[in-house]
Structure formats: C-alpha cells, structure tokens
Amino acid sequence: MKKKIINDNSYIKLNQKEFKLIFSNITLYDFSQSRDIKNYISRITEICNEYINTLSIHSILDLFTSLIEENRPPTQKHYTPHEIVTFMGNIIQAQKGESFFDPACGSGEFISEIIKNQVAISGSEYDVDRLKISKMKMLVNDLSPSNISPSYFTEGHNLKKNFDIILSNPPFSLKIPFDMEMHFCMYGKPPTSNADFAFLQYCIFMLKDNGRAAIILPDGILFREGKEYEIRKKIIKNNHISAIIYLPKGMFKTTAIATNIIVFKKKQKTNDILMINVRKKNNLNVNLLLELITKRSTTEISRLTSLNEISAHDYNLSASLYFRPQVKKTDLKQLIMKQKELEEKLHSLQYAFQHKLTSLNL
C-alpha cells in the first residue's frame, strides 16, 4: 500500500464515496468520517506488510481475485488466465503516457498487467464484487477509483475521451437491455440476446484514430448469421481487424466454448488479416506468436488472408476455411518405382504359388 493513500487527507476526502463502496460489506468501521477510512486502510496495510517480503500488493490482490472467482457458481465464473493477460499486453505494447480502457474490466486482470507501463487507466464493470476489486487495484496505485465505472457501455458514466489502448475479455453472449441506447454501434445494432458485437463495436468506437485493441471473444462472432453477419461484414470491409488468434481449446476452465483473440485498429494501412491457428495446440508458445504478429509471417500455423479471399468466403472467419489439413506430397517418379517394385513382388508370389500347385499335382 502506498503511503500517499494513508497520509493524504485530501486524497481520502476526495475519494470518500469510492472508499465506502469498496469496503461496503465491512462493518468494523462506519466510515462516516475520513479518519475511519484512514484507520481501516492503515489496518489493511499492517496485514499486507506481514507478507510484503514474499508477495507484492498486486500479487495479494490477484490471489484474492482468483479465490473469489473459484468460489463463484460455475455459471458466474469469469476470469482471464494470467498467461493470456500477459500475452495480450505484449501484443499491444503500451507506452508510457498513453491512455488505457477496459470496457468489461472484471476484477482488473488487465489493469494489473498494464499499470506497470505508467498509462492513464479507465474501465467499466457491472458486477459489484468485481468492480470493488478493480477499484482497490486503482487505489493501491494512487490512481482514482472513480475511473472505474459501475456499468457497461458508459451508461450512467460519461466517458468523453477516446483511448490509445483497449484490452478486454467481456462476458460472452451477455443479454442487452432492449431499451439501452447503442449510439456506438456504427455498423448496426446486434440482437439483444447477445452483446458480443456490441462490445466489439464499442471498442472500435472508443479508440483514437491511431488506437489499437485486443479482445477475447467466442467463436460464434466469426460465423453467426443474421444481424451479426451484416455487422461482421462491415467491420471487415472497413479494415478494422489486424489479426485473429484462434486459441487452443481449454484455455478457459470455466467454458468449453472455443475462443479467439481479435486484434484490431481504428485505422490501418494493410488490406489483409493475419490469422494464427493454434486451436489444436496444448498451450501457447508466446514468443513464437509474438514474432508471427510482429513480422506478420506466413508459416504452417499462420497466414496473411486478403480481404478479397475473405469476401469469397462470404465474410466467414472460421479457421477451418483458411487452414486446411496438409496433404503430404509424393514424388511421381517414386510412386512409379514403388508400383514396379510391388508388381515384381506380386509376379514372384504368383510364380511361387503356381509352382506349389504343380508340385501337389493340383
């Protein structure tokens, strides 16, 4: 815990409402006065200091996060593995002084990753318990907890600026309130039964012109029909998607749904999409993947796919359309030689068989 939080009365007074929210389930103090908040934070500091030699504050908070998620019912679990969080952070390469936004920040996994880059952080989270953890992570870094909004899609929270970087793992197939304003859906309103394309369009909308983003989304966004087909087609034709990483199955213990990392930019110069297929791998070779993304290389597991080719597949982005099983090539001369060899063996066997019949007087 940084000393500024404990000793700066003006900081505590300014964020008093945030402190009350974060510690709202704790009854040791009534938090009616700034000094009560100060005393409680001091007590937390004492507890954390017992483990400070072995664990950082961030590690302790991440531990709390994982324990909380483990104790949730299976249908309510939503946690991004650290390996994927780090990988996506390396894809985006945040620079000091840039602005960062996570539109569904959960318990702040991406906040923990990006905070080391000294960027301005904002986020949104609807789930109250996860919201508190994200605010706590802001708090321990002397950042304003009020930068984390208690709702998705800025409803009730006025975000007037755009961002350099967006990283997110939004909840899959979230239902959209039928009366929710979706001014950010520039390519069409998605069905209210599924918010996947609402999150995707929102991220595009919230990026600066030179901004970049990486989002985890389920496989269905690559091929679903109806309204989502029309939205996907427009997103592709407007050249927002930079890369798709088809992730290995089982990366998320809480779901059997196939998942993907979609890397995109508000504006980009290339007219193709880098596709990387590691669906059948057991794990992520992060160094190899980062090299493929940086160089936009074509290999056995990666390829640059033109927008014309994607159009020919009717804007379906399923991996199976672009990564066919490789057929082993065999030299024609070798096949002819093998055929002659087998014919000679067959002729020899026929001769031996005929000779045997003759010797038996058959």
C-alpha positions, 0 to 999 in steps of 0.5 A, spaced: 500 500 500 502 506 498 503 511 503 500 517 499 493 513 500 494 513 508 497 520 509 493 524 504 487 527 507 485 530 501 486 524 497 481 520 502 476 526 502 476 526 495 475 519 494 470 518 500 464 515 496 469 510 492 472 508 499 465 506 502 463 502 496 469 498 496 469 496 503 461 496 503 460 489 506 465 491 512 462 493 518 468 494 523 468 501 521 462 506 519 466 510 515 462 516 516 468 520 517 475 520 513 479 518 519 475 511 519 477 510 512 484 512 514 484 507 520 481 501 516 486 502 510 492 503 515 489 496 518 489 493 511 496 495 510 499 492 517 496 485 514 499 486 507 506 488 510 506 481 514 507 478 507 510 484 503 517 480 503 514 474 499 508 477 495 507 484 492 500 488 493 498 486 486 500 479 487 495 479 494 490 482 490 490 477 484 490 471 489 484 474 492 481 475 485 482 468 483 479 465 490 473 469 489 472 467 482 473 459 484 468 460 489 463 463 484 457 458 481 460 455 475 455 459 471 458 466 474 465 464 473 469 469 469 476 470 469 482 471 464 488 466 465 494 470 467 498 467 461 493 470 456 493 477 460 500 477 459 500 475 452 495 480 450 499 486 453 505 484 449 501 484 443 499 491 444 505 494 447 503 500 451 507 506 452 508 510 457 503 516 457 498 513 453 491 512 455 488 505 457 480 502 457 477 496 459 470 496 457 468 489 461 474 490 466 472 484 471 476 484 477 482 488 473 486 482 470 488 487 465 489 493 469 494 489 473 498 487 467 498 494 464 499 499 470 506 497 470 507 501 463 505 508 467 498 509 462 492 513 464 487 507 466 479 507 465 474 501 465 467 499 466 464 493 470 457 491 472 458 486 477 459 489 484 464 484 487 468 485 481 468 492 480 470 493 488 476 489 486 478 493 480 477 499 484 482 497 490 487 495 484 486 503 482 487 505 489 493 501 491 496 505 485 494 512 487 490 512 481 482 514 482 477 509 483 472 513 480 475 511 473 472 505 474 465 505 472 459 501 475 456 499 468 457 497 461 457 501 455 458 508 459 451 508 461 450 512 467 458 514 466 460 519 461 466 517 458 468 523 453 475 521 451 477 516 446 483 511 448 490 509 445 489 502 448 483 497 449 484 490 452 478 486 454 475 479 455 467 481 456 462 476 458 460 472 452 453 472 449 451 477 455 443 479 454 442 487 452 437 491 455 432 492 449 431 499 451 439 501 452 441 506 447 447 503 442 449 510 439 456 506 438 454 501 434 456 504 427 455 498 423 448 496 426 445 494 432 446 486 434 440 482 437 439 483 444 440 476 446 447 477 445 452 483 446 458 480 443 458 485 437 456 490 441 462 490 445 466 489 439 463 495 436 464 499 442 471 498 442 472 500 435 468 506 437 472 508 443 479 508 440 483 514 437 484 514 430 491 511 431 488 506 437 489 499 437 485 493 441 485 486 443 479 482 445 477 475 447 471 473 444 467 466 442 467 463 436 460 464 434 462 472 432 466 469 426 460 465 423 453 467 426 448 469 421 443 474 421 444 481 424 451 479 426 453 477 419 451 484 416 455 487 422 461 482 421 461 484 414 462 491 415 467 491 420 471 487 415 470 491 409 472 497 413 479 494 415 478 494 422 481 487 424 489 486 424 489 479 426 485 473 429 488 468 434 484 462 434 486 459 441 487 452 443 481 449 446 481 449 454 484 455 455 478 457 459 476 452 465 470 455 466 467 454 458 468 449 453 466 454 448 472 455 443 475 462 443 479 467 439 483 473 440 481 479 435 486 484 434 484 490 431 485 498 429 481 504 428 485 505 422 490 501 418 494 501 412 494 493 410 488 490 406 489 483 409 488 479 416 493 475 419 490 469 422 494 464 427 491 457 428 493 454 434 486 451 436 489 444 436 495 446 440 496 444 448 498 451 450 501 457 447 508 458 445 508 466 446 514 468 443 513 464 437 506 468 436 509 474 438 514 474 432 508 471 427 504 478 429 510 482 429 513 480 422 506 478 420 509 471 417 506 466 413 508 459 416 504 452 417 500 455 423 499 462 420 497 466 414 496 473 411 488 472 408 486 478 403 480 481 404 478 479 397 479 471 399 475 473 405 469 476 401 469 469 397 468 466 403 462 470 404 465 474 410 466 467 414 472 467 419 472 460 421 479 457 421 477 451 418 476 455 411 483 458 411 487 452 414 486 446 411 489 439 413 496 438 409 496 433 404 503 430 404 506 430 397 509 424 393 514 424 388 511 421 381 517 418 379 517 414 386 510 412 386 512 409 379 518 405 382 514 403 388 508 400 383 514 396 379 517 394 385 510 391 388 508 388 381 515 384 381 513 382 388 506 380 386 509 376 379 514 372 384 508 370 389 504 368 383 510 364 380 511 361 387 504 359 388 503 356 381 509 352 382 506 349 389 500 347 385 504 343 380 508 340 385 501 337 389 499 335 382 493 340 383 
